[in-house]
Amino acid sequence: MIRWIFAIVLGFSNAWLGAQSASEMTLTPAATEDTLKNPEAGPVHDYDLKFREIAKELRCPTCTGLSVLESDASFSLQIKSQVKEQMLMGKDKEQVLTYFVDRYGPWILREPPKQGFNLLAWAVPIALLCLGPIAIWLLVWKRNVTVSTHGVRANEPIIAEMQERLQQLRKGN
């Protein structure tokens, strides 16, 4: 019972502390009391939204399946600071993403670009979803089924053999 209470209290405290640290991480040094009270107002909110949008599209090189925004790995922290530097230089989202693609390759993006060879990564799953059921239906359910008799004869030869014996017996009588 004590373990359960301890686990619940620990879970709530971690969730509360995680929410506090996440809100602290997203604030920039230029944040003022006014922008904290009304996050919709001011350039800080726009800057933060742009930062989140860009960091969400970049893959964490050390984590599996996490974006740079979601990861706290040291390499992700370096990439986050590079994103902030690029944004302070006045670059827009596409320019920042191009910077990272030039530096790390298209692997750094969480979604492959929809052009060239990477177009296959988008087209193949859609084609499999559309054409897969049709192919299964054609290959499995529509094929001709041949039944192996394994020594069992069909009705016609047995009936023909019985009629021949009946005729032989009638002739013999």
C-alpha positions in Angstrom: 0.0 0.0 0.0 2.8 2.4 0.9 4.5 1.6 -2.4 1.4 2.5 -4.3 1.0 5.8 -2.5 4.7 6.6 -3.0 4.4 5.7 -6.8 1.3 8.0 -7.2 3.0 10.9 -5.3 6.2 10.5 -7.3 4.2 10.3 -10.6 2.3 13.5 -9.8 5.4 15.3 -8.7 7.3 14.3 -11.9 4.4 15.4 -14.0 4.2 18.7 -12.3 8.0 19.3 -12.4 8.1 18.2 -16.0 5.4 20.7 -16.9 7.3 23.4 -15.1 10.6 22.6 -16.7 9.0 22.4 -20.2 7.4 25.8 -19.8 10.8 27.2 -18.6 12.6 25.7 -21.5 10.4 27.3 -24.1 10.8 30.8 -22.7 13.5 33.0 -24.2 15.5 35.5 -22.3 13.6 38.4 -23.8 10.3 37.2 -22.1 8.7 39.7 -19.9 6.0 39.6 -17.3 3.4 40.7 -19.9 4.3 38.0 -22.3 4.2 35.4 -19.5 0.7 36.5 -18.5 -0.6 36.7 -22.1 1.4 34.2 -24.3 -0.5 35.2 -27.4 1.0 38.7 -27.3 4.4 39.8 -28.5 7.2 38.6 -30.6 8.4 36.1 -28.0 5.5 33.9 -28.6 6.0 34.0 -32.4 9.7 33.2 -31.9 8.9 30.3 -29.6 6.3 28.9 -32.1 8.7 29.1 -35.0 11.5 27.4 -32.9 9.1 24.6 -31.8 8.0 24.1 -35.4 11.5 23.8 -36.7 12.8 21.7 -33.8 9.9 19.3 -34.2 10.9 18.6 -37.8 14.5 17.7 -37.0 15.4 14.1 -35.9 17.5 13.6 -32.7 20.6 11.8 -33.9 21.1 9.9 -30.7 17.6 9.0 -29.7 15.3 6.6 -31.5 12.1 8.1 -32.8 12.3 11.5 -31.0 12.5 14.9 -32.5 15.1 17.4 -31.3 12.3 19.3 -29.5 11.4 16.2 -27.5 14.9 15.0 -26.7 17.2 16.2 -23.9 20.3 14.5 -25.3 23.5 16.6 -25.5 23.5 16.5 -29.3 19.9 17.6 -29.4 20.7 20.5 -27.1 23.5 21.5 -29.5 21.1 21.3 -32.5 18.5 23.4 -30.5 21.1 26.1 -29.9 22.1 26.0 -33.6 18.4 26.4 -34.5 18.2 29.4 -32.2 21.3 30.9 -33.7 20.0 30.5 -37.3 16.7 32.1 -36.2 18.5 35.0 -34.6 20.3 35.5 -37.9 16.9 36.1 -39.5 16.6 32.9 -41.4 13.1 31.4 -42.0 12.0 27.8 -41.5 13.0 26.6 -44.9 16.5 28.2 -44.7 17.1 26.6 -41.3 16.0 23.2 -42.5 18.2 23.5 -45.6 21.1 24.4 -43.4 20.7 21.2 -41.4 20.1 19.1 -44.5 23.3 20.4 -46.1 25.2 19.7 -42.9 23.8 16.3 -41.9 22.0 15.1 -45.0 18.2 14.4 -45.5 18.3 11.9 -42.7 18.1 14.7 -40.1 14.5 15.5 -41.2 11.8 13.4 -39.5 9.8 13.3 -42.8 11.7 12.5 -46.0 11.4 15.2 -48.7 8.6 14.5 -51.2 10.9 14.6 -54.2 13.3 12.4 -56.2 14.1 9.0 -54.8 12.5 9.8 -51.4 9.2 10.0 -53.2 9.2 6.2 -53.0 9.0 6.4 -49.2 5.7 8.1 -49.7 4.3 6.2 -52.7 5.1 2.6 -51.8 3.1 2.5 -48.5 0.1 4.1 -50.2 0.4 1.7 -53.1 0.6 -1.3 -50.8 -2.4 -0.1 -48.9 -4.5 0.3 -52.0 -3.2 -2.6 -54.1 -2.3 -5.1 -51.4 -5.9 -6.4 -50.7 -6.5 -6.7 -54.4 -3.3 -8.7 -54.9 -4.1 -11.0 -51.9 -7.6 -11.6 -53.3 -6.2 -12.5 -56.8 -3.4 -14.7 -55.5 -5.1 -16.5 -52.7 -8.9 -16.6 -53.1 -9.2 -16.6 -56.9 -6.7 -19.4 -57.6 -7.8 -22.7 -59.0 -7.8 -25.3 -56.2 -6.8 -28.8 -57.2 -7.9 -31.4 -54.8 -5.6 -34.3 -54.3 -7.5 -37.6 -54.0 -4.8 -39.7 -52.5 -6.2 -43.0 -53.7 -9.9 -42.0 -53.6 -11.6 -42.3 -56.9 -14.3 -40.1 -58.3 -17.9 -41.2 -58.7 -18.0 -41.6 -62.5 -15.3 -44.4 -62.8 -16.9 -46.3 -60.0 -20.3 -46.2 -61.5 -18.9 -47.2 -65.0 -17.1 -50.2 -63.4 -20.3 -51.3 -61.6 -22.3 -51.1 -64.8 -19.7 -53.2 -66.7 -19.8 -55.9 -63.9 -23.6 -55.9 -64.0 -23.6 -56.4 -67.7 -21.1 -59.3 -67.3 -23.2 -60.9 -64.7 -26.4 -60.6 -66.8 -24.6 -62.2 -69.8 -23.3 -65.0 -67.6 -26.7 -65.9 -66.3 
